[in-house]
Amino acid sequence: MDLAFKPVDNAILTEYFTNIFRHGYIQVKGITLPKRFLDFHDVIKNFTVYDDDLWICSFPKSGTTWTQEMIWMIANDLNFEEGKKCMGDRFPFLDYEFLFDYTRVRDKIEAFDPPVYFEHSVNFIQNLRRPRLIKTHLPWFLLPEQIQSGEKRPKIIHIARNPRDVCLSYFHHCKLFEGYTSHLDHFTQLFLTGNVSYAPYWTNVLSYWEKKSELNFLFLKFEELKSDLAGAIRRVATFLCKQLTDNEVSRLAAHLSFENMKTNKGTNYASLIDLHRRHNLVCEEGTFIRTGETGSYKLRYPQELSTQFDEWVKSGDVDHKMGY
């Protein structure tokens, strides 16, 4: 796949999804990303990877934070006290720095002071003490070259979710966090045409599905976690070469309940939401962890849109690999 940077010229994006920290969009190898990714493409391509890294890679709003918390707890022997720290600090998000360009914000707001693991996420991760836990929403073919070439083989976990639920959850997330100001219909059209960050969905997710047989790779589904969380915990523990007793599995499953995740300051990003609201970067009310349900799209999508989604799923998952 040849590398190509192409500007995204979309009226809905321009009117409703650009702001003081998001100045426009480009396509990189067919993937829509904020324009600021141009400043980080080479940095991420040449990013130093270690075999003892652990990466979680996913399309946004696929259950990433839920899975991160599971991974972190298993990797750190269920250290609930240390786990009170913000997820961004202990399991940082590589992409944050190009998703949110705070340069103009700082020029206008002297008191604006986000944590370093957000504002300078790439350098923060590069200098983390090993073994490092790293999150990204980038597709396989935009990961660091050392991973793509096989020179380094860190453990990689991918979490996928029904794209119908993803779209609805992503809409609320973008309203709350990323400054999107229009309605669900507009957002859905952006999603289906591959014009939201990290889309097209199928291009991104299937780039990992194709790697699922690799020994250093584990592919999970959100729906599997919902139906058998204890089983998913055991799968992840085995993948991480960790032993958990039945009691520890039960304790972790309780910790990972929706109610606990939503109120846990280590996972609900309340401080970041407050930072954006306090400085009027966004005005939407809501919480980072919203419902955590499967099939909630059925209550929001009219029949015409549901039919359109079904046709889109069939055309994207042509071999029914994912079962959605």
ChimeraX attribute file (.defattr): number of C-alpha atoms within 10 A of each C-alpha:
attribute: neighborCount
match mode: 1-to-1
recipient: residues
	/A:1	6
	/A:2	7
	/A:3	11
	/A:4	12
	/A:5	15
	/A:6	15
	/A:7	15
	/A:8	17
	/A:9	12
	/A:10	12
	/A:11	9
	/A:12	17
	/A:13	20
	/A:14	15
	/A:15	12
	/A:16	15
	/A:17	21
	/A:18	18
	/A:19	18
	/A:20	14
	/A:21	19
	/A:22	20
	/A:23	14
	/A:24	18
	/A:25	25
	/A:26	22
	/A:27	23
	/A:28	21
	/A:29	15
	/A:30	19
	/A:31	23
	/A:32	22
	/A:33	23
	/A:34	24
	/A:35	22
	/A:36	19
	/A:37	21
	/A:38	16
	/A:39	10
	/A:40	15
	/A:41	16
	/A:42	12
	/A:43	14
	/A:44	17
	/A:45	16
	/A:46	13
	/A:47	18
	/A:48	14
	/A:49	18
	/A:50	17
	/A:51	15
	/A:52	14
	/A:53	16
	/A:54	26
	/A:55	19
	/A:56	23
	/A:57	24
	/A:58	26
	/A:59	26
	/A:60	23
	/A:61	23
	/A:62	24
	/A:63	22
	/A:64	23
	/A:65	20
	/A:66	19
	/A:67	22
	/A:68	23
	/A:69	21
	/A:70	22
	/A:71	21
	/A:72	18
	/A:73	19
	/A:74	24
	/A:75	18
	/A:76	13
	/A:77	12
	/A:78	19
	/A:79	12
	/A:80	12
	/A:81	7
	/A:82	12
	/A:83	18
	/A:84	13
	/A:85	15
	/A:86	20
	/A:87	20
	/A:88	21
	/A:89	17
	/A:90	21
	/A:91	23
	/A:92	23
	/A:93	22
	/A:94	24
	/A:95	20
	/A:96	19
	/A:97	20
	/A:98	24
	/A:99	19
	/A:100	19
	/A:101	20
	/A:102	17
	/A:103	11
	/A:104	12
	/A:105	17
	/A:106	13
	/A:107	9
	/A:108	10
	/A:109	10
	/A:110	8
	/A:111	9
	/A:112	14
	/A:113	12
	/A:114	15
	/A:115	12
	/A:116	14
	/A:117	22
	/A:118	21
	/A:119	19
	/A:120	16
	/A:121	20
	/A:122	22
	/A:123	15
	/A:124	16
	/A:125	22
	/A:126	15
	/A:127	10
	/A:128	14
	/A:129	8
	/A:130	12
	/A:131	12
	/A:132	20
	/A:133	23
	/A:134	22
	/A:135	23
	/A:136	18
	/A:137	24
	/A:138	21
	/A:139	22
	/A:140	20
	/A:141	17
	/A:142	18
	/A:143	18
	/A:144	19
	/A:145	18
	/A:146	18
	/A:147	21
	/A:148	14
	/A:149	9
	/A:150	9
	/A:151	12
	/A:152	17
	/A:153	20
	/A:154	19
	/A:155	20
	/A:156	24
	/A:157	24
	/A:158	24
	/A:159	25
	/A:160	25
	/A:161	24
	/A:162	18
	/A:163	23
	/A:164	22
	/A:165	19
	/A:166	20
	/A:167	25
	/A:168	19
	/A:169	22
	/A:170	20
	/A:171	24
	/A:172	22
	/A:173	21
	/A:174	17
	/A:175	20
	/A:176	22
	/A:177	21
	/A:178	20
	/A:179	21
	/A:180	22
	/A:181	22
	/A:182	15
	/A:183	12
	/A:184	16
	/A:185	12
	/A:186	14
	/A:187	25
	/A:188	21
	/A:189	15
	/A:190	19
	/A:191	23
	/A:192	19
	/A:193	13
	/A:194	19
	/A:195	25
	/A:196	25
	/A:197	21
	/A:198	24
	/A:199	25
	/A:200	21
	/A:201	24
	/A:202	19
	/A:203	18
	/A:204	22
	/A:205	25
	/A:206	18
	/A:207	13
	/A:208	24
	/A:209	19
	/A:210	11
	/A:211	16
	/A:212	17
	/A:213	11
	/A:214	11
	/A:215	11
	/A:216	16
	/A:217	21
	/A:218	21
	/A:219	17
	/A:220	21
	/A:221	16
	/A:222	21
	/A:223	18
	/A:224	13
	/A:225	17
	/A:226	14
	/A:227	10
	/A:228	11
	/A:229	21
	/A:230	17
	/A:231	14
	/A:232	21
	/A:233	22
	/A:234	18
	/A:235	15
	/A:236	20
	/A:237	19
	/A:238	13
	/A:239	16
	/A:240	16
	/A:241	11
	/A:242	14
	/A:243	13
	/A:244	17
	/A:245	9
	/A:246	11
	/A:247	9
	/A:248	15
	/A:249	21
	/A:250	15
	/A:251	13
	/A:252	21
	/A:253	17
	/A:254	15
	/A:255	18
	/A:256	19
	/A:257	14
	/A:258	16
	/A:259	13
	/A:260	13
	/A:261	20
	/A:262	20
	/A:263	14
	/A:264	18
	/A:265	16
	/A:266	20
	/A:267	22
	/A:268	20
	/A:269	18
	/A:270	17
	/A:271	14
	/A:272	17
	/A:273	20
	/A:274	12
	/A:275	15
	/A:276	18
	/A:277	16
	/A:278	12
	/A:279	13
	/A:280	10
	/A:281	18
	/A:282	21
	/A:283	16
	/A:284	18
	/A:285	11
	/A:286	13
	/A:287	17
	/A:288	19
	/A:289	21
	/A:290	13
	/A:291	12
	/A:292	20
	/A:293	13
	/A:294	15
	/A:295	12
	/A:296	14
	/A:297	18
	/A:298	12
	/A:299	7
	/A:300	12
	/A:301	17
	/A:302	10
	/A:303	10
	/A:304	9
	/A:305	14
	/A:306	15
	/A:307	12
	/A:308	11
	/A:309	17
	/A:310	14
	/A:311	11
	/A:312	16
	/A:313	21
	/A:314	13
	/A:315	12
	/A:316	15
	/A:317	15
	/A:318	10
	/A:319	9
	/A:320	11
	/A:321	10
	/A:322	16
	/A:323	9
	/A:324	12
